[in-house]
Amino acid sequence: MDHIVTVQGTVTGFEPWVEPTDAELEAIDAEMPVIRAEVELLDAQIIAIDRTPCELDERRIRRARRRVLAAHREYLNGLSAQTGGAA
């Protein structure tokens, strides 16, 4: 019986000692408000997932969606301001 073996380094494409660059960390920091807003939306949806959403649940989800949209808008406006172009 022949065993199929993969070379782990080739599959993953990077080594464990490689750290993110400063530019990558700055990009993550810039996107953090969007990530947090999306997590809040997910939390609101999870709360209402196993029951019929009441008015408070619907309001919570609506507000979380608006926060996600606002965070995306701010993030994209920041990107366009950095590049000097308009979207």
Biopython code that builds the backbone (N, CA, C, O; Angstrom):
import numpy as np
from Bio.PDB.StructureBuilder import StructureBuilder

atoms = [
    (1, "MET", "N", (0.844, -1.169, 0.000)),
    (1, "MET", "CA", (0.000, 0.000, 0.000)),
    (1, "MET", "C", (0.896, 1.241, 0.000)),
    (1, "MET", "O", (1.813, 1.355, 0.813)),
    (2, "ASP", "N", (0.621, 2.159, -0.913)),
    (2, "ASP", "CA", (1.384, 3.404, -0.993)),
    (2, "ASP", "C", (0.667, 4.487, -0.200)),
    (2, "ASP", "O", (-0.557, 4.605, -0.259)),
    (3, "HIS", "N", (1.433, 5.270, 0.538)),
    (3, "HIS", "CA", (0.874, 6.371, 1.307)),
    (3, "HIS", "C", (1.041, 7.681, 0.537)),
    (3, "HIS", "O", (2.086, 7.934, -0.063)),
    (4, "ILE", "N", (0.026, 8.481, 0.565)),
    (4, "ILE", "CA", (0.098, 9.796, -0.066)),
    (4, "ILE", "C", (0.568, 10.776, 0.993)),
    (4, "ILE", "O", (-0.067, 10.926, 2.037)),
    (5, "VAL", "N", (1.668, 11.434, 0.727)),
    (5, "VAL", "CA", (2.254, 12.357, 1.699)),
    (5, "VAL", "C", (2.427, 13.719, 1.032)),
    (5, "VAL", "O", (2.852, 13.804, -0.120)),
    (6, "THR", "N", (2.098, 14.777, 1.758)),
    (6, "THR", "CA", (2.325, 16.130, 1.248)),
    (6, "THR", "C", (3.470, 16.764, 2.004)),
    (6, "THR", "O", (3.767, 16.400, 3.142)),
    (7, "VAL", "N", (4.092, 17.699, 1.365)),
    (7, "VAL", "CA", (5.149, 18.465, 2.012)),
    (7, "VAL", "C", (4.477, 19.680, 2.639)),
    (7, "VAL", "O", (3.959, 20.540, 1.927)),
    (8, "GLN", "N", (4.484, 19.755, 3.952)),
    (8, "GLN", "CA", (3.729, 20.779, 4.663)),
    (8, "GLN", "C", (4.146, 22.190, 4.265)),
    (8, "GLN", "O", (3.287, 23.060, 4.117)),
    (9, "GLY", "N", (5.425, 22.435, 4.090)),
    (9, "GLY", "CA", (5.873, 23.777, 3.721)),
    (9, "GLY", "C", (5.305, 24.229, 2.390)),
    (9, "GLY", "O", (4.998, 25.409, 2.217)),
    (10, "THR", "N", (5.165, 23.332, 1.470)),
    (10, "THR", "CA", (4.621, 23.662, 0.158)),
    (10, "THR", "C", (3.125, 23.919, 0.228)),
    (10, "THR", "O", (2.608, 24.766, -0.501)),
    (11, "VAL", "N", (2.433, 23.208, 1.085)),
    (11, "VAL", "CA", (0.992, 23.364, 1.193)),
    (11, "VAL", "C", (0.636, 24.706, 1.835)),
    (11, "VAL", "O", (-0.245, 25.411, 1.342)),
    (12, "THR", "N", (1.300, 25.060, 2.913)),
    (12, "THR", "CA", (0.953, 26.289, 3.620)),
    (12, "THR", "C", (1.513, 27.533, 2.946)),
    (12, "THR", "O", (0.876, 28.586, 2.996)),
    (13, "GLY", "N", (2.673, 27.451, 2.323)),
    (13, "GLY", "CA", (3.213, 28.576, 1.592)),
    (13, "GLY", "C", (3.982, 29.575, 2.431)),
    (13, "GLY", "O", (4.541, 30.523, 1.878)),
    (14, "PHE", "N", (4.034, 29.408, 3.718)),
    (14, "PHE", "CA", (4.821, 30.301, 4.565)),
    (14, "PHE", "C", (5.321, 29.540, 5.773)),
    (14, "PHE", "O", (4.815, 28.471, 6.113)),
    (15, "GLU", "N", (6.302, 30.099, 6.399)),
    (15, "GLU", "CA", (6.900, 29.452, 7.565)),
    (15, "GLU", "C", (6.350, 30.088, 8.838)),
    (15, "GLU", "O", (5.939, 31.248, 8.813)),
    (16, "PRO", "N", (6.332, 29.354, 9.945)),
    (16, "PRO", "CA", (5.745, 29.877, 11.177)),
    (16, "PRO", "C", (6.476, 31.087, 11.745)),
    (16, "PRO", "O", (5.877, 31.839, 12.513)),
    (17, "TRP", "N", (7.733, 31.309, 11.405)),
    (17, "TRP", "CA", (8.453, 32.440, 11.980)),
    (17, "TRP", "C", (8.228, 33.728, 11.192)),
    (17, "TRP", "O", (8.706, 34.786, 11.602)),
    (18, "VAL", "N", (7.522, 33.661, 10.091)),
    (18, "VAL", "CA", (7.235, 34.856, 9.310)),
    (18, "VAL", "C", (6.121, 35.632, 10.007)),
    (18, "VAL", "O", (5.037, 35.100, 10.245)),
    (19, "GLU", "N", (6.393, 36.867, 10.326)),
    (19, "GLU", "CA", (5.422, 37.727, 11.007)),
    (19, "GLU", "C", (4.802, 38.697, 10.006)),
    (19, "GLU", "O", (5.386, 38.948, 8.952)),
    (20, "PRO", "N", (3.629, 39.247, 10.318)),
    (20, "PRO", "CA", (3.049, 40.247, 9.429)),
    (20, "PRO", "C", (3.906, 41.512, 9.405)),
    (20, "PRO", "O", (4.541, 41.872, 10.396)),
    (21, "THR", "N", (3.907, 42.159, 8.278)),
    (21, "THR", "CA", (4.686, 43.390, 8.140)),
    (21, "THR", "C", (3.955, 44.537, 8.826)),
    (21, "THR", "O", (2.784, 44.418, 9.186)),
    (22, "ASP", "N", (4.659, 45.643, 9.001)),
    (22, "ASP", "CA", (4.035, 46.827, 9.597)),
    (22, "ASP", "C", (2.867, 47.318, 8.740)),
    (22, "ASP", "O", (1.845, 47.752, 9.271)),
    (23, "ALA", "N", (3.015, 47.252, 7.435)),
    (23, "ALA", "CA", (1.937, 47.688, 6.539)),
    (23, "ALA", "C", (0.697, 46.808, 6.704)),
    (23, "ALA", "O", (-0.427, 47.309, 6.696)),
    (24, "GLU", "N", (0.901, 45.499, 6.852)),
    (24, "GLU", "CA", (-0.227, 44.601, 7.048)),
    (24, "GLU", "C", (-0.922, 44.865, 8.378)),
    (24, "GLU", "O", (-2.150, 44.837, 8.453)),
    (25, "LEU", "N", (-0.149, 45.120, 9.421)),
    (25, "LEU", "CA", (-0.734, 45.435, 10.728)),
    (25, "LEU", "C", (-1.502, 46.751, 10.690)),
    (25, "LEU", "O", (-2.561, 46.863, 11.307)),
    (26, "GLU", "N", (-0.986, 47.744, 9.976)),
    (26, "GLU", "CA", (-1.693, 49.023, 9.827)),
    (26, "GLU", "C", (-2.995, 48.838, 9.059)),
    (26, "GLU", "O", (-4.002, 49.467, 9.383)),
    (27, "ALA", "N", (-2.982, 47.977, 8.041)),
    (27, "ALA", "CA", (-4.200, 47.705, 7.277)),
    (27, "ALA", "C", (-5.252, 47.038, 8.164)),
    (27, "ALA", "O", (-6.440, 47.346, 8.065)),
    (28, "ILE", "N", (-4.815, 46.134, 9.022)),
    (28, "ILE", "CA", (-5.744, 45.479, 9.949)),
    (28, "ILE", "C", (-6.312, 46.495, 10.932)),
    (28, "ILE", "O", (-7.512, 46.493, 11.205)),
    (29, "ASP", "N", (-5.453, 47.365, 11.464)),
    (29, "ASP", "CA", (-5.918, 48.405, 12.382)),
    (29, "ASP", "C", (-6.931, 49.324, 11.716)),
    (29, "ASP", "O", (-7.919, 49.717, 12.335)),
    (30, "ALA", "N", (-6.688, 49.667, 10.456)),
    (30, "ALA", "CA", (-7.610, 50.549, 9.739)),
    (30, "ALA", "C", (-8.968, 49.889, 9.535)),
    (30, "ALA", "O", (-9.992, 50.573, 9.505)),
    (31, "GLU", "N", (-8.985, 48.582, 9.397)),
    (31, "GLU", "CA", (-10.222, 47.861, 9.129)),
    (31, "GLU", "C", (-10.918, 47.381, 10.413)),
    (31, "GLU", "O", (-12.019, 46.835, 10.341)),
    (32, "MET", "N", (-10.306, 47.572, 11.566)),
    (32, "MET", "CA", (-10.875, 47.083, 12.822)),
    (32, "MET", "C", (-12.282, 47.605, 13.118)),
    (32, "MET", "O", (-13.112, 46.820, 13.576)),
    (33, "PRO", "N", (-12.602, 48.885, 12.883)),
    (33, "PRO", "CA", (-13.985, 49.321, 13.140)),
    (33, "PRO", "C", (-15.014, 48.557, 12.307)),
    (33, "PRO", "O", (-16.117, 48.284, 12.782)),
    (34, "VAL", "N", (-14.662, 48.213, 11.077)),
    (34, "VAL", "CA", (-15.559, 47.431, 10.228)),
    (34, "VAL", "C", (-15.727, 46.035, 10.809)),
    (34, "VAL", "O", (-16.839, 45.508, 10.860)),
    (35, "ILE", "N", (-14.643, 45.448, 11.238)),
    (35, "ILE", "CA", (-14.692, 44.094, 11.812)),
    (35, "ILE", "C", (-15.541, 44.088, 13.078)),
    (35, "ILE", "O", (-16.361, 43.191, 13.275)),
    (36, "ARG", "N", (-15.347, 45.076, 13.928)),
    (36, "ARG", "CA", (-16.133, 45.146, 15.171)),
    (36, "ARG", "C", (-17.622, 45.322, 14.876)),
    (36, "ARG", "O", (-18.463, 44.690, 15.516)),
    (37, "ALA", "N", (-17.949, 46.182, 13.905)),
    (37, "ALA", "CA", (-19.352, 46.398, 13.554)),
    (37, "ALA", "C", (-19.971, 45.125, 12.991)),
    (37, "ALA", "O", (-21.126, 44.818, 13.287)),
    (38, "GLU", "N", (-19.223, 44.383, 12.187)),
    (38, "GLU", "CA", (-19.743, 43.133, 11.652)),
    (38, "GLU", "C", (-19.943, 42.086, 12.747)),
    (38, "GLU", "O", (-20.885, 41.297, 12.686)),
    (39, "VAL", "N", (-19.069, 42.076, 13.737)),
    (39, "VAL", "CA", (-19.233, 41.150, 14.868)),
    (39, "VAL", "C", (-20.479, 41.522, 15.669)),
    (39, "VAL", "O", (-21.217, 40.639, 16.106)),
    (40, "GLU", "N", (-20.722, 42.826, 15.868)),
    (40, "GLU", "CA", (-21.933, 43.249, 16.578)),
    (40, "GLU", "C", (-23.185, 42.832, 15.821)),
    (40, "GLU", "O", (-24.165, 42.404, 16.430)),
    (41, "LEU", "N", (-23.160, 42.952, 14.498)),
    (41, "LEU", "CA", (-24.301, 42.517, 13.690)),
    (41, "LEU", "C", (-24.500, 41.011, 13.831)),
    (41, "LEU", "O", (-25.627, 40.544, 14.000)),
    (42, "LEU", "N", (-23.439, 40.272, 13.765)),
    (42, "LEU", "CA", (-23.531, 38.823, 13.920)),
    (42, "LEU", "C", (-24.077, 38.455, 15.295)),
    (42, "LEU", "O", (-24.899, 37.545, 15.408)),
    (43, "ASP", "N", (-23.634, 39.147, 16.338)),
    (43, "ASP", "CA", (-24.152, 38.893, 17.681)),
    (43, "ASP", "C", (-25.658, 39.148, 17.746)),
    (43, "ASP", "O", (-26.400, 38.363, 18.337)),
    (44, "ALA", "N", (-26.104, 40.251, 17.135)),
    (44, "ALA", "CA", (-27.530, 40.573, 17.141)),
    (44, "ALA", "C", (-28.329, 39.516, 16.384)),
    (44, "ALA", "O", (-29.433, 39.161, 16.796)),
    (45, "GLN", "N", (-27.782, 39.016, 15.289)),
    (45, "GLN", "CA", (-28.477, 37.986, 14.526)),
    (45, "GLN", "C", (-28.504, 36.659, 15.281)),
    (45, "GLN", "O", (-29.495, 35.931, 15.221)),
    (46, "ILE", "N", (-27.436, 36.347, 15.981)),
    (46, "ILE", "CA", (-27.385, 35.099, 16.753)),
    (46, "ILE", "C", (-28.406, 35.119, 17.880)),
    (46, "ILE", "O", (-29.038, 34.101, 18.166)),
    (47, "ILE", "N", (-28.570, 36.264, 18.517)),
    (47, "ILE", "CA", (-29.540, 36.374, 19.611)),
    (47, "ILE", "C", (-30.939, 36.014, 19.116)),
    (47, "ILE", "O", (-31.704, 35.360, 19.825)),
    (48, "ALA", "N", (-31.269, 36.440, 17.900)),
    (48, "ALA", "CA", (-32.625, 36.237, 17.381)),
    (48, "ALA", "C", (-32.766, 34.982, 16.540)),
    (48, "ALA", "O", (-33.834, 34.759, 15.971)),
    (49, "ILE", "N", (-31.753, 34.166, 16.437)),
    (49, "ILE", "CA", (-31.780, 33.058, 15.479)),
    (49, "ILE", "C", (-32.721, 31.926, 15.880)),
    (49, "ILE", "O", (-33.324, 31.305, 15.004)),
    (50, "ASP", "N", (-32.865, 31.643, 17.146)),
    (50, "ASP", "CA", (-33.651, 30.475, 17.553)),
    (50, "ASP", "C", (-35.019, 30.843, 18.124)),
    (50, "ASP", "O", (-35.652, 30.042, 18.813)),
    (51, "ARG", "N", (-35.455, 32.039, 17.834)),
    (51, "ARG", "CA", (-36.783, 32.440, 18.287)),
    (51, "ARG", "C", (-37.352, 33.438, 17.283)),
    (51, "ARG", "O", (-36.640, 33.925, 16.406)),
    (52, "THR", "N", (-38.605, 33.727, 17.417)),
    (52, "THR", "CA", (-39.220, 34.743, 16.578)),
    (52, "THR", "C", (-38.729, 36.102, 17.076)),
    (52, "THR", "O", (-38.929, 36.448, 18.240)),
    (53, "PRO", "N", (-38.086, 36.872, 16.195)),
    (53, "PRO", "CA", (-37.544, 38.162, 16.655)),
    (53, "PRO", "C", (-38.652, 39.109, 17.109)),
    (53, "PRO", "O", (-39.648, 39.303, 16.411)),
    (54, "CYS", "N", (-38.464, 39.686, 18.272)),
    (54, "CYS", "CA", (-39.407, 40.681, 18.769)),
    (54, "CYS", "C", (-39.000, 42.046, 18.211)),
    (54, "CYS", "O", (-38.016, 42.154, 17.480)),
    (55, "GLU", "N", (-39.741, 43.059, 18.551)),
    (55, "GLU", "CA", (-39.455, 44.403, 18.045)),
    (55, "GLU", "C", (-38.068, 44.871, 18.471)),
    (55, "GLU", "O", (-37.365, 45.515, 17.692)),
    (56, "LEU", "N", (-37.676, 44.557, 19.684)),
    (56, "LEU", "CA", (-36.352, 44.941, 20.178)),
    (56, "LEU", "C", (-35.236, 44.252, 19.385)),
    (56, "LEU", "O", (-34.223, 44.877, 19.068)),
    (57, "ASP", "N", (-35.419, 42.971, 19.065)),
    (57, "ASP", "CA", (-34.433, 42.248, 18.260)),
    (57, "ASP", "C", (-34.303, 42.863, 16.875)),
    (57, "ASP", "O", (-33.194, 43.065, 16.380)),
    (58, "GLU", "N", (-35.434, 43.159, 16.251)),
    (58, "GLU", "CA", (-35.412, 43.762, 14.921)),
    (58, "GLU", "C", (-34.717, 45.118, 14.938)),
    (58, "GLU", "O", (-33.953, 45.445, 14.031)),
    (59, "ARG", "N", (-34.986, 45.897, 15.971)),
    (59, "ARG", "CA", (-34.344, 47.216, 16.109)),
    (59, "ARG", "C", (-32.835, 47.063, 16.311)),
    (59, "ARG", "O", (-32.045, 47.814, 15.739)),
    (60, "ARG", "N", (-32.449, 46.090, 17.122)),
    (60, "ARG", "CA", (-31.028, 45.835, 17.378)),
    (60, "ARG", "C", (-30.307, 45.443, 16.090)),
    (60, "ARG", "O", (-29.197, 45.907, 15.829)),
    (61, "ILE", "N", (-30.939, 44.589, 15.288)),
    (61, "ILE", "CA", (-30.338, 44.162, 14.024)),
    (61, "ILE", "C", (-30.259, 45.332, 13.041)),
    (61, "ILE", "O", (-29.244, 45.507, 12.366)),
    (62, "ARG", "N", (-31.320, 46.132, 12.957)),
    (62, "ARG", "CA", (-31.306, 47.303, 12.068)),
    (62, "ARG", "C", (-30.181, 48.263, 12.437)),
    (62, "ARG", "O", (-29.455, 48.744, 11.568)),
    (63, "ARG", "N", (-30.044, 48.537, 13.728)),
    (63, "ARG", "CA", (-28.979, 49.445, 14.178)),
    (63, "ARG", "C", (-27.596, 48.872, 13.879)),
    (63, "ARG", "O", (-26.687, 49.599, 13.477)),
    (64, "ALA", "N", (-27.449, 47.578, 14.076)),
    (64, "ALA", "CA", (-26.156, 46.945, 13.794)),
    (64, "ALA", "C", (-25.842, 47.007, 12.301)),
    (64, "ALA", "O", (-24.691, 47.221, 11.921)),
    (65, "ARG", "N", (-26.856, 46.822, 11.450)),
    (65, "ARG", "CA", (-26.634, 46.947, 10.002)),
    (65, "ARG", "C", (-26.217, 48.361, 9.632)),
    (65, "ARG", "O", (-25.326, 48.553, 8.804)),
    (66, "ARG", "N", (-26.853, 49.345, 10.238)),
    (66, "ARG", "CA", (-26.469, 50.733, 9.963)),
    (66, "ARG", "C", (-25.044, 51.014, 10.411)),
    (66, "ARG", "O", (-24.312, 51.739, 9.738)),
    (67, "ARG", "N", (-24.639, 50.435, 11.562)),
    (67, "ARG", "CA", (-23.264, 50.611, 12.022)),
    (67, "ARG", "C", (-22.264, 49.972, 11.054)),
    (67, "ARG", "O", (-21.189, 50.522, 10.814)),
    (68, "VAL", "N", (-22.622, 48.813, 10.502)),
    (68, "VAL", "CA", (-21.746, 48.156, 9.526)),
    (68, "VAL", "C", (-21.604, 49.038, 8.294)),
    (68, "VAL", "O", (-20.493, 49.252, 7.808)),
    (69, "LEU", "N", (-22.713, 49.548, 7.788)),
    (69, "LEU", "CA", (-22.650, 50.414, 6.607)),
    (69, "LEU", "C", (-21.841, 51.681, 6.879)),
    (69, "LEU", "O", (-21.058, 52.116, 6.034)),
    (70, "ALA", "N", (-22.033, 52.268, 8.056)),
    (70, "ALA", "CA", (-21.280, 53.475, 8.402)),
    (70, "ALA", "C", (-19.789, 53.175, 8.535)),
    (70, "ALA", "O", (-18.953, 53.963, 8.094)),
    (71, "ALA", "N", (-19.461, 52.051, 9.134)),
    (71, "ALA", "CA", (-18.050, 51.679, 9.287)),
    (71, "ALA", "C", (-17.412, 51.422, 7.929)),
    (71, "ALA", "O", (-16.272, 51.822, 7.694)),
    (72, "HIS", "N", (-18.141, 50.754, 7.026)),
    (72, "HIS", "CA", (-17.624, 50.531, 5.671)),
    (72, "HIS", "C", (-17.413, 51.862, 4.953)),
    (72, "HIS", "O", (-16.395, 52.057, 4.289)),
    (73, "ARG", "N", (-18.371, 52.773, 5.086)),
    (73, "ARG", "CA", (-18.253, 54.082, 4.443)),
    (73, "ARG", "C", (-17.032, 54.828, 4.953)),
    (73, "ARG", "O", (-16.262, 55.375, 4.163)),
    (74, "GLU", "N", (-16.849, 54.855, 6.273)),
    (74, "GLU", "CA", (-15.698, 55.547, 6.846)),
    (74, "GLU", "C", (-14.387, 54.910, 6.401)),
    (74, "GLU", "O", (-13.416, 55.606, 6.104)),
    (75, "TYR", "N", (-14.370, 53.593, 6.360)),
    (75, "TYR", "CA", (-13.160, 52.876, 5.935)),
    (75, "TYR", "C", (-12.824, 53.209, 4.485)),
    (75, "TYR", "O", (-11.674, 53.513, 4.165)),
    (76, "LEU", "N", (-13.825, 53.152, 3.608)),
    (76, "LEU", "CA", (-13.578, 53.436, 2.197)),
    (76, "LEU", "C", (-13.230, 54.904, 1.965)),
    (76, "LEU", "O", (-12.399, 55.217, 1.112)),
    (77, "ASN", "N", (-13.855, 55.800, 2.713)),
    (77, "ASN", "CA", (-13.498, 57.221, 2.598)),
    (77, "ASN", "C", (-12.053, 57.447, 3.042)),
    (77, "ASN", "O", (-11.341, 58.265, 2.459)),
    (78, "GLY", "N", (-11.628, 56.727, 4.067)),
    (78, "GLY", "CA", (-10.242, 56.832, 4.517)),
    (78, "GLY", "C", (-9.269, 56.311, 3.479)),
    (78, "GLY", "O", (-8.186, 56.867, 3.296)),
    (79, "LEU", "N", (-9.661, 55.230, 2.792)),
    (79, "LEU", "CA", (-8.808, 54.685, 1.731)),
    (79, "LEU", "C", (-8.675, 55.653, 0.570)),
    (79, "LEU", "O", (-7.583, 55.860, 0.040)),
    (80, "SER", "N", (-9.815, 56.252, 0.175)),
    (80, "SER", "CA", (-9.757, 57.169, -0.952)),
    (80, "SER", "C", (-9.000, 58.444, -0.592)),
    (80, "SER", "O", (-8.371, 59.052, -1.458)),
    (81, "ALA", "N", (-9.054, 58.857, 0.679)),
    (81, "ALA", "CA", (-8.299, 60.037, 1.106)),
    (81, "ALA", "C", (-6.798, 59.744, 1.103)),
    (81, "ALA", "O", (-5.991, 60.622, 0.795)),
    (82, "GLN", "N", (-6.423, 58.502, 1.450)),
    (82, "GLN", "CA", (-5.001, 58.131, 1.465)),
    (82, "GLN", "C", (-4.436, 58.070, 0.048)),
    (82, "GLN", "O", (-3.293, 58.466, -0.183)),
    (83, "THR", "N", (-5.232, 57.575, -0.901)),
    (83, "THR", "CA", (-4.737, 57.448, -2.262)),
    (83, "THR", "C", (-4.906, 58.737, -3.045)),
    (83, "THR", "O", (-4.326, 58.898, -4.119)),
    (84, "GLY", "N", (-5.711, 59.668, -2.502)),
    (84, "GLY", "CA", (-5.888, 60.944, -3.163)),
    (84, "GLY", "C", (-6.914, 60.921, -4.276)),
    (84, "GLY", "O", (-7.046, 61.895, -5.016)),
    (85, "GLY", "N", (-7.636, 59.834, -4.406)),
    (85, "GLY", "CA", (-8.633, 59.729, -5.470)),
    (85, "GLY", "C", (-10.035, 59.676, -4.913)),
    (85, "GLY", "O", (-10.250, 59.393, -3.734)),
    (86, "ALA", "N", (-10.978, 59.953, -5.782)),
    (86, "ALA", "CA", (-12.371, 59.864, -5.393)),
    (86, "ALA", "C", (-12.939, 58.553, -5.918)),
    (86, "ALA", "O", (-12.559, 58.080, -6.989)),
    (87, "ALA", "N", (-13.848, 57.979, -5.152)),
    (87, "ALA", "CA", (-14.434, 56.704, -5.570)),
    (87, "ALA", "C", (-15.475, 56.890, -6.627)),
    (87, "ALA", "O", (-16.067, 55.914, -7.089)),
]
sb = StructureBuilder()
sb.init_structure("model")
sb.init_model(0)
sb.init_chain("A")
sb.init_seg("    ")
for serial, (resi, resn, name, xyz) in enumerate(atoms, 1):
    if name == "N":
        sb.init_residue(resn, " ", resi, " ")
    sb.init_atom(name, np.array(xyz, "f"), 0.0, 1.0, " ", f" {name:<3s}", serial, name[0])
structure = sb.get_structure()
